[in-house]
Amino acid sequence: MTIEQPSASWKDYELIDSGDFSKLERFGPYVTIRPEPKALWPKSLSEADWKRIAHTEFKPGAGFGKAGKEDSGTWAMLHKMQEQWTISYPSVGFNLRLGLTSFKHVGVFPEQAPNWDFIRDQVRRIVASGQAKGPADTLVTHAGARPAPRVLNLFAYTGAASLAARKAGAEVTHLDSVRQVVTWARGNMEMSGLDGIRWIIEDAMKFARREARRGNLYQGVILDPPAYGHGPDGERWKLDECLYDLLRECASILAPEKSFLVLNLYSNGYSAVLADTLVRDAFGTKFASIDYGELVLCDRAGRALPLSVFSRMTR
C-alpha cells in the first residue's frame, strides 16, 4: 500500500497546522480555517496563532451533520482577502480559480496532486507509445500526428484532473451533474491556456452505460464519486449501492491495452484495500500494474492527515 502527498515543491498550497477537528491551510496568498473530522489530535499552534494567521474561517450552519447539509455554512472574515483568487500547479502546468463556497470547499482538493501527476504521466506514456486504440470514429487524430488518448473524467468537479490529462495531450471528456461546477471548470481551462475539453452535464451511470452500448473506448477513466448525490434529472446516487455497478460499466469502456484507471474515494469507512478489491473484481486480472493507498496532507508538525483512498491501474 502506498501513502502519497503533494510535493513540497508546490508552493501555492500548504497545510500549516491541524488538530481539534480543524485544519489551517494556505492556498496561494490566503489562509483558511475549515472543519476536519479526521484531525483528532490537539493543534500545534495556539488558537490565537490560528486567528492571527488565517484570513477566513468556515462556520458550519444549522444543517451541519445532516445528510446533504453536513458541509453547509458561512465564512467569517478575519483579515481582508478576495473572495475569488487564483493558484497554479506548475508541475503539470495549469491554473485554478478558487473561491469561498457555502459548502466549505474552495474549488480544489490539494491532496489529489499525486493523482494529477499520475494522470499526466500515463497520458504521456500512451502518447509516446503511439498505440491509443479504439473504434475508428472514437479517436481524434491530426495531420501527421499520433492518435490522442481519450480520457473520461467522471464526477469531475472543477476540473484539475481534466486539465492534467488535457495538458499532457489527451482528448478529455469532463462530466459532472452540476452545471455551476462545469462552468467553473471551463473557466479553469481557459485560464490555463487550454481548449478542446468536451463538457457533459449528465448522470455518470447513464453516460457510462450509453458509451458501453455504443462501443466507445477510453484510454483513461477517472472516478472521484461522492458518497451521495443526484444527477441533473434527479437520478439518485448512493456510493454504497451504485459504485460497483458503475465500475463494471467503466470496465467495458476502458481500452484493453495502453490505458489507465484512477478511482478515488472520500467516504468515511472506505479503506484502500476495499478500493483495490473493487477495482480488481470489476476490471479482472488483465493489467500491467495496480496500486492502492491513501492520499494525505502533512502539516508543519509532521502529522499526516489522511483524506482519501485510491486505486490506480495501468494496462
C-alpha positions in Angstrom: 0.0 0.0 0.0 1.2 3.5 -0.9 0.9 6.7 1.1 1.3 9.8 -1.0 1.1 13.5 -0.5 1.7 16.6 -2.6 5.3 17.5 -3.4 6.9 20.2 -1.2 7.8 22.0 -4.4 4.1 23.0 -4.8 4.4 26.5 -3.4 0.7 27.5 -3.7 -0.5 25.1 -1.1 0.4 24.2 2.5 -1.2 22.5 5.4 0.1 24.8 8.2 -1.4 23.1 11.2 -4.2 20.6 12.1 -6.0 19.4 15.2 -9.1 19.8 17.3 -11.2 18.8 14.3 -9.9 21.6 12.1 -7.2 22.4 9.6 -5.3 25.6 8.9 -4.4 25.8 5.2 -2.7 28.2 2.8 -4.0 28.4 -0.7 -1.7 30.9 -2.5 -1.7 34.1 -0.6 -4.7 33.3 1.7 -5.1 31.1 4.8 -8.3 29.4 5.7 -9.7 27.5 8.7 -12.0 24.7 7.9 -13.6 21.8 9.8 -11.8 18.4 9.6 -13.3 15.5 11.4 -10.2 13.3 11.0 -7.9 15.8 12.9 -8.3 14.1 16.2 -5.1 15.4 17.8 -4.5 18.8 19.5 -3.4 21.7 17.5 0.4 22.5 17.5 -0.2 26.3 17.3 -2.4 28.2 19.7 -5.9 29.3 18.9 -4.6 32.9 18.9 -2.0 32.0 16.3 -4.6 30.4 14.1 -6.8 33.5 14.2 -3.8 35.7 13.6 -2.6 33.7 10.6 -6.0 33.0 9.0 -7.9 35.3 6.6 -11.2 33.5 7.0 -12.9 30.7 9.0 -15.7 28.4 7.9 -18.6 28.3 10.3 -20.9 25.3 9.9 -24.6 26.0 9.6 -27.6 24.6 11.4 -27.7 21.7 9.0 -24.2 20.5 10.0 -24.2 16.7 10.5 -27.3 16.1 8.4 -27.2 14.2 5.1 -26.8 16.5 2.2 -26.2 19.5 4.5 -23.2 18.4 6.6 -20.8 20.9 5.0 -23.1 23.9 4.7 -22.3 27.1 6.4 -20.8 30.6 6.1 -17.4 32.1 6.1 -16.3 34.6 8.9 -13.7 37.1 7.6 -10.7 37.5 10.0 -8.5 39.6 7.7 -9.0 41.3 4.3 -9.0 38.9 1.3 -10.5 38.4 -2.1 -13.5 36.0 -2.3 -12.0 34.6 -5.5 -8.4 34.2 -6.4 -6.0 32.0 -8.5 -3.4 29.4 -7.8 -1.2 27.4 -10.1 0.1 23.8 -10.3 3.4 24.2 -12.1 4.5 20.5 -12.2 1.6 19.8 -14.7 1.1 23.4 -15.9 -2.5 24.6 -15.1 -4.2 27.3 -13.1 -7.2 27.1 -10.8 -9.6 29.7 -9.7 -10.5 29.4 -6.0 -13.5 30.8 -4.2 -15.3 30.6 -0.9 -18.4 28.4 -1.3 -21.2 27.7 1.2 -20.2 24.1 1.4 -16.7 24.8 2.9 -14.9 23.9 -0.3 -12.7 26.4 -2.2 -12.5 24.7 -5.6 -9.6 22.3 -5.2 -8.7 19.2 -3.2 -5.0 19.6 -2.8 -4.3 16.0 -1.6 -5.3 15.0 -5.2 -2.0 16.3 -6.5 -0.4 12.8 -6.7 -3.3 11.7 -8.9 -2.8 14.6 -11.2 0.8 13.7 -11.6 -0.2 10.1 -12.3 -2.7 11.1 -14.9 -0.1 13.3 -16.6 2.5 10.5 -16.7 0.0 7.9 -18.0 -1.2 10.2 -20.8 2.4 10.9 -21.8 3.1 7.2 -21.7 0.3 6.4 -24.1 1.0 9.3 -26.4 4.7 8.2 -26.6 3.7 4.7 -27.4 1.6 5.8 -30.4 -0.8 3.0 -29.6 -4.0 4.7 -28.5 -6.6 2.2 -29.8 -10.4 2.2 -30.2 -13.1 2.3 -32.8 -12.1 4.4 -35.8 -14.7 7.1 -35.1 -13.7 7.5 -31.4 -10.1 8.6 -31.8 -9.1 12.1 -32.6 -6.2 12.5 -35.0 -4.4 15.4 -36.6 -2.5 15.5 -39.8 0.9 14.0 -39.2 0.1 13.3 -35.5 -0.5 10.2 -33.5 -4.0 9.5 -32.2 -4.7 11.3 -29.0 -5.6 9.2 -26.0 -9.2 9.7 -24.9 -9.8 10.3 -21.2 -13.1 10.3 -19.4 -13.3 12.2 -16.1 -16.5 11.3 -14.1 -17.7 13.4 -11.1 -15.1 15.9 -12.4 -15.8 18.9 -10.2 -13.8 22.0 -11.1 -11.5 20.0 -13.4 -8.0 19.7 -12.1 -7.7 16.1 -13.3 -9.2 17.0 -16.7 -6.6 19.8 -17.0 -3.8 17.4 -16.1 -5.0 15.0 -18.9 -5.5 17.7 -21.4 -2.2 19.4 -20.8 -0.4 16.0 -21.3 -2.1 15.6 -24.7 -5.4 13.8 -24.2 -8.8 14.4 -25.7 -10.8 14.9 -22.5 -14.5 14.4 -21.7 -15.3 16.1 -18.5 -18.6 15.0 -16.8 -20.4 16.4 -13.8 -24.1 16.7 -12.9 -23.8 20.2 -11.6 -23.8 23.0 -14.2 -22.2 25.6 -12.0 -19.1 23.5 -11.4 -18.8 22.6 -15.1 -18.8 26.3 -15.8 -16.1 26.8 -13.1 -14.0 24.0 -14.7 -14.4 25.7 -18.2 -13.0 28.9 -16.7 -10.1 27.0 -15.3 -9.3 25.5 -18.7 -9.4 29.0 -20.3 -7.3 30.5 -17.6 -4.7 27.7 -18.1 -4.4 28.5 -21.8 -6.0 25.2 -22.9 -9.0 24.3 -25.0 -10.9 21.4 -26.6 -12.3 19.7 -23.5 -15.7 18.2 -24.0 -18.2 19.3 -21.4 -21.0 17.0 -20.3 -23.7 17.7 -17.7 -25.3 14.3 -17.0 -25.6 11.4 -14.6 -22.4 9.4 -14.6 -24.1 6.0 -14.7 -26.3 7.0 -17.6 -23.4 8.3 -19.6 -21.2 5.2 -19.0 -24.0 2.8 -20.0 -24.6 4.7 -23.2 -20.9 4.7 -24.1 -20.8 1.0 -23.5 -23.7 0.4 -25.7 -22.1 2.4 -28.5 -18.8 0.5 -28.1 -16.8 3.6 -27.3 -13.5 3.1 -25.6 -11.3 5.4 -23.5 -7.6 5.1 -22.7 -8.1 6.7 -19.3 -11.1 6.7 -16.9 -11.0 8.8 -13.7 -13.7 8.5 -11.0 -14.0 10.6 -7.9 -17.5 9.8 -6.7 -19.3 11.4 -3.8 -21.0 9.5 -1.0 -24.4 10.6 -2.3 -25.8 13.0 -4.9 -28.3 13.5 -7.7 -28.0 13.7 -11.4 -29.4 16.7 -13.4 -32.7 14.9 -13.9 -33.0 13.8 -10.3 -31.1 10.5 -10.7 -30.2 9.1 -7.3 -26.5 8.3 -6.5 -25.5 6.4 -3.3 -22.0 5.2 -3.2 -22.6 2.0 -1.4 -25.3 0.9 -3.8 -24.0 2.3 -7.1 -20.2 2.2 -7.1 -19.6 -1.4 -8.1 -22.2 -1.2 -11.0 -20.5 1.9 -12.3 -17.1 0.3 -12.1 -18.4 -2.6 -14.2 -19.7 -0.2 -16.8 -16.3 1.6 -16.8 -14.6 -1.8 -17.3 -16.5 -2.2 -20.6 -15.3 1.2 -21.9 -11.7 1.1 -20.8 -9.4 0.1 -23.6 -7.8 -3.3 -23.1 -4.3 -2.0 -23.8 -2.4 1.2 -23.2 -4.9 2.5 -20.8 -5.3 3.5 -17.1 -7.8 3.9 -14.3 -7.9 6.2 -11.3 -10.5 5.6 -8.6 -10.6 8.0 -5.6 -12.9 7.6 -2.6 -13.5 10.1 0.2 -16.3 8.3 2.1 -15.6 7.6 5.7 -15.2 3.9 6.4 -13.9 3.1 2.9 -10.4 1.6 3.0 -7.7 1.5 0.4 -8.0 -2.3 0.5 -11.6 -2.0 -0.4 -10.8 0.3 -3.3 -8.3 -2.3 -4.5 -10.7 -5.2 -4.2 -13.4 -3.3 -6.1 -11.1 -2.5 -9.0 -9.7 -6.0 -9.2 -13.1 -7.6 -9.2 -14.7 -5.2 -11.6 -11.9 -5.0 -14.1 -10.5 -8.5 -13.9 -6.9 -9.7 -14.0 -5.6 -8.1 -17.2 -3.5 -5.2 -16.0 0.2 -4.2 -16.2 0.2 -2.7 -12.7 -2.2 -1.9 -9.9 -1.5 0.2 -6.8 -3.7 1.3 -3.9 -3.2 3.5 -0.9 -4.1 6.8 0.9 -3.7 10.4 0.0 -2.6 12.5 2.9 -1.6 16.1 3.8 1.3 16.7 6.3 1.3 19.7 8.5 4.4 21.6 9.7 4.5 19.3 12.8 4.9 16.3 10.5 1.5 14.8 11.2 -0.2 13.0 8.3 -3.8 13.8 7.8 -5.5 11.0 5.8 -8.2 12.4 3.4 -8.9 9.8 0.7 -8.1 6.4 -0.6 -7.3 5.4 -4.2 -6.7 2.5 -6.5 -4.8 3.1 -9.8 -4.4 0.6 -12.6 -2.5 0.6 -15.8 -2.7 -1.6 -18.9 
